[in-house]
Amino acid sequence: MNLHKTLDTTVISGETGSGETVEQILEAHPRLTREAIKAELAFAAKALRADVVFPTSGISS
């Protein structure tokens, strides 16, 4: 796994999840580009779609 990719995705996902705009992210992280942010969000969405969700009904804690 590319650590750089993981850090970018974590930062971008966290910041967009907190309500920051792409413009705010670009200002805070000048090395990023608009295209890189779009690519990171697409990567995160694809990773989330790949997750397996197991039903929890009927399972005792």
N, CA and C of each residue as an Amber inpcrd file, in Angstrom:
protein
   183
   0.8530000  -1.1810000   0.0000000   0.0000000   0.0000000   0.0000000
   0.8890000   1.2320000   0.0000000   0.5190000   2.2020000  -0.7690000
   1.2600000   3.4530000  -0.8590000   0.8550000   4.3470000   0.3140000
   1.7850000   4.5740000   1.2500000   1.4880000   5.3720000   2.4390000
   1.0860000   6.7830000   2.0530000   1.7480000   7.3510000   1.0420000
   1.4160000   8.7020000   0.5810000  -0.0450000   8.7540000   0.1400000
  -0.4940000   7.7630000  -0.6060000  -1.8820000   7.7030000  -1.0780000
  -2.8320000   7.5870000   0.1090000  -2.4760000   6.7680000   1.0830000
  -3.3310000   6.5920000   2.2540000  -3.4580000   7.8910000   3.0360000
  -2.3630000   8.5890000   3.2380000  -2.4080000   9.8500000   3.9690000
  -3.2350000  10.8850000   3.2270000  -3.0290000  11.0010000   1.9180000
  -3.8220000  11.9480000   1.1320000  -5.3030000  11.6330000   1.2350000
  -5.6620000  10.3850000   1.0840000  -7.0650000   9.9900000   1.1290000
  -7.6590000  10.2550000   2.5030000  -6.9100000   9.9500000   3.5490000
  -7.3920000  10.1940000   4.9030000  -7.6030000  11.6760000   5.1460000
  -6.6410000  12.4910000   4.7460000  -6.7480000  13.9410000   4.9420000
  -7.9110000  14.5090000   4.1440000  -7.9820000  14.1700000   2.8730000
  -9.0260000  14.7250000   2.0100000 -10.4040000  14.2440000   2.4510000
 -10.5450000  12.9740000   2.7530000 -11.8420000  12.4610000   3.1970000
 -12.2650000  13.1210000   4.5020000 -11.3280000  13.2630000   5.4040000
 -11.6370000  13.8900000   6.6850000 -12.0370000  15.3410000   6.5330000
 -11.3280000  16.0510000   5.6780000 -11.6280000  17.4700000   5.5020000
 -12.9430000  17.6820000   4.7570000 -13.2070000  16.8810000   3.7380000
 -14.4930000  17.0400000   3.0450000 -15.6260000  16.5890000   3.9520000
 -15.3750000  15.5630000   4.7620000 -16.3810000  15.1070000   5.7160000
 -16.6850000  16.1330000   6.7940000 -15.7270000  16.9940000   7.0520000
 -15.9130000  18.0680000   8.0400000 -16.5340000  19.3080000   7.4110000
 -16.8170000  19.2420000   6.1200000 -17.4810000  20.3500000   5.4570000
 -16.5690000  21.3220000   4.7230000 -15.2750000  21.0260000   4.6720000
 -14.3760000  21.9240000   3.9440000 -14.5940000  21.7850000   2.4410000
 -14.4350000  22.8900000   1.7620000 -14.5920000  22.8920000   0.3060000
 -13.2800000  22.4910000  -0.3540000 -13.3620000  22.1690000  -1.6390000
 -12.1590000  21.8590000  -2.4000000 -11.2040000  23.0480000  -2.3530000
 -11.7310000  24.2520000  -2.4570000 -10.8980000  25.4500000  -2.4210000
 -10.1480000  25.5630000  -1.0900000 -10.8210000  25.2560000   0.0090000
 -10.1720000  25.3070000   1.3200000  -9.0780000  24.2510000   1.4320000
  -9.3310000  23.0800000   0.8910000  -8.3250000  22.0140000   0.9220000
  -7.1210000  22.4160000   0.0840000  -7.3690000  22.9840000  -1.0900000
  -6.2670000  23.4260000  -1.9490000  -5.4350000  24.5100000  -1.2630000
  -6.0870000  25.4050000  -0.5650000  -5.3770000  26.4690000   0.1430000
  -4.5300000  25.9040000   1.2940000  -5.0770000  24.9280000   1.9980000
  -4.3710000  24.3360000   3.1370000  -3.2450000  23.3890000   2.7070000
  -3.3720000  22.8250000   1.5160000  -2.4010000  21.8360000   1.0230000
  -1.9930000  22.2100000  -0.4020000  -1.1040000  23.1970000  -0.5460000
  -0.7560000  23.7270000  -1.8730000  -0.1550000  22.7070000  -2.8400000
   0.3830000  21.6050000  -2.3440000   0.9590000  20.6070000  -3.2570000
  -0.1260000  19.8030000  -3.9780000  -1.3550000  19.8410000  -3.4690000
  -2.4480000  19.1200000  -4.1120000  -3.0160000  19.9190000  -5.2750000
  -3.6060000  19.2100000  -6.2070000  -4.3150000  19.8410000  -7.3160000
  -5.7820000  19.4380000  -7.2290000  -6.6210000  20.1750000  -7.9280000
  -8.0480000  19.8510000  -7.9870000  -8.2410000  18.4300000  -8.5250000
  -7.4470000  18.0740000  -9.5260000  -7.5390000  16.7350000 -10.1260000
  -7.1350000  15.6610000  -9.1170000  -6.1170000  15.9550000  -8.3030000
  -5.6770000  14.9920000  -7.2910000  -6.7720000  14.7780000  -6.2450000
  -7.4470000  15.8480000  -5.8640000  -8.5310000  15.7230000  -4.8900000
  -9.6600000  14.8790000  -5.4620000 -10.0360000  15.1290000  -6.7150000
 -11.0750000  14.3200000  -7.3530000 -10.6630000  12.8610000  -7.4060000
  -9.3990000  12.6000000  -7.7330000  -8.9060000  11.2230000  -7.8140000
  -8.9220000  10.5580000  -6.4370000  -8.5280000  11.2930000  -5.4100000
  -8.5260000  10.7370000  -4.0500000  -9.9320000  10.4110000  -3.5810000
 -10.8930000  11.2960000  -3.8750000 -12.2790000  11.0300000  -3.4800000
 -12.8480000   9.8340000  -4.2360000 -12.4850000   9.6910000  -5.5080000
 -12.9250000   8.5290000  -6.2850000 -12.3200000   7.2460000  -5.7040000
 -11.0430000   7.3230000  -5.3210000 -10.3710000   6.1760000  -4.7040000
 -11.0730000   5.7770000  -3.4070000 -11.3840000   6.7650000  -2.5720000
 -12.0480000   6.4880000  -1.2910000 -13.4290000   5.8780000  -1.5180000
 -14.1660000   6.4080000  -2.4860000 -15.4990000   5.8710000  -2.7820000
 -15.4030000   4.4220000  -3.2540000 -14.4210000   4.1320000  -4.1030000
 -14.2450000   2.7640000  -4.6000000 -13.8720000   1.8210000  -3.4540000
 -13.0140000   2.2940000  -2.5560000 -12.6120000   1.4720000  -1.4140000
 -13.8030000   1.1820000  -0.5130000 -14.6590000   2.1650000  -0.3040000
 -15.8390000   1.9570000   0.5360000 -16.8140000   0.9820000  -0.1110000
 -16.9680000   1.0630000  -1.4230000 -17.8720000   0.1360000  -2.1210000
 -17.3660000  -1.2920000  -2.0390000 -16.0690000  -1.4660000  -1.8830000
 -15.4790000  -2.8080000  -1.8400000 -15.6500000  -3.4610000  -0.4700000
 -15.9720000  -2.6660000   0.5380000 -16.1470000  -3.2160000   1.8830000
 -17.3380000  -4.1570000   1.9260000 -17.2110000  -5.1960000   2.7000000
 -18.2880000  -6.1530000   2.9020000 -19.0100000  -5.7820000   4.1720000
 -20.3280000  -5.7280000   4.0960000 -21.1350000  -5.4060000   5.2580000
 -21.8520000  -6.6770000   5.7110000 -21.6790000  -6.9890000   6.9740000
 -22.3000000  -8.1890000   7.5230000 -23.4960000  -7.7600000   8.3750000
 -24.6210000  -8.4470000   8.2270000 -25.7960000  -8.1000000   9.0440000
 -25.5090000  -8.3840000  10.5100000 -26.0610000  -7.5410000  11.3670000
 -25.8450000  -7.7160000  12.7980000 -27.1030000  -8.1430000  13.5290000
 -28.2180000  -8.2330000  12.8250000 -29.4520000  -8.6420000  13.5000000
 -29.3310000 -10.0960000  13.9570000 -29.8270000 -10.3280000  15.1550000
 -29.7980000 -11.6730000  15.6760000 -28.4890000 -12.0700000  16.3420000
 -27.5350000 -11.1490000  16.4140000 -26.2580000 -11.4460000  17.0540000
 -26.2670000 -10.8370000  18.4450000 -25.9660000 -11.6550000  19.4420000
 -25.9410000 -11.1720000  20.8260000 -24.6120000 -10.4970000  21.1050000
 -24.6660000  -9.4490000  21.9250000 -23.4210000  -8.7510000  22.3170000
 -22.7720000  -9.4390000  23.4700000
